[in-house]
């Protein structure tokens, strides 16, 4: 059975910002990741924009990896 990631607290660690473009300010096109406490490979993924109001997704590292691979494929990008 998979652990409920939304029941976990974010680790006491600073959020890592992943930005691209920043066309309208410091946080225009950024997302954040923070490791979740008590699990080896899971993260809170957030939107750094002020209007996001703390909205976040909780994903395992494997789920994030799968998303990234499919995103790159579907967008015709290369690494």
N, C-alpha and C positions, 0 to 999 in steps of 0.2 A: 504494500500500500504506500502511495506517495505521501510525503509529509505536506501539510498545509503551510505553504510558504507565507501566507498572509497572517499566520498566527505568530510568526517570528519577528523579533525586533531587528532593526538595522544595527549593524555592528557600530561600535564607537570608533568610527573611522571617517575621515573626510570623504565627501562625494568626489568621484572622479568625473570631470567634465569631458565630453566628447563633442567637439565643435567642428562645424564645417561651413565656411562662408561668412558668418557673422555680418550679414548685410545691413542690419539695422541696430546694432549695438552688441554689447558684450555677451548677452545671453540669447541673441536672436535665433540661432540655429544649433543650440546645444541640447544634449541629453546628458543625464548623470547616471552613474552606477555606484551603488554602495553595497558591500558584501553584507549578507544576512548573518546574524550571530547564531552560533550553534549548528551550522551546517557547512560542509566543506566547500561547496561550489554552487552558491545561489546568491542572487542579487536583487536589490530593489532598483528598478530602472525608472527614472523620472524625467520630467520635462523641466528645464531650468527657467522657462519663462514665468514671470510673476503671476500671470493670469492662470497658470496651471493649477494653482491652489493645492499643491502637494500631491497631485495625481501621480500614481505610480503603478507599474506592473511588477510582479514578482516572478522571476524566472530562474531556472537552474542554468548552469553554464552550458549544459548540453542543449537546452532549449534555445539559448541565445546563439550558440554556434549554428544550430539548424536554421534559425531565422536568418543569420548573416549569410550563410551559404545560399539559401534560396533567394534572398534579396539580390545578391551579386549575380546569380544566374538569370533571374527574371529581368534584371535591368541591363543585361548584356555587358556587365563590367568584368574586368580582369584584375587579379591581384598580382 
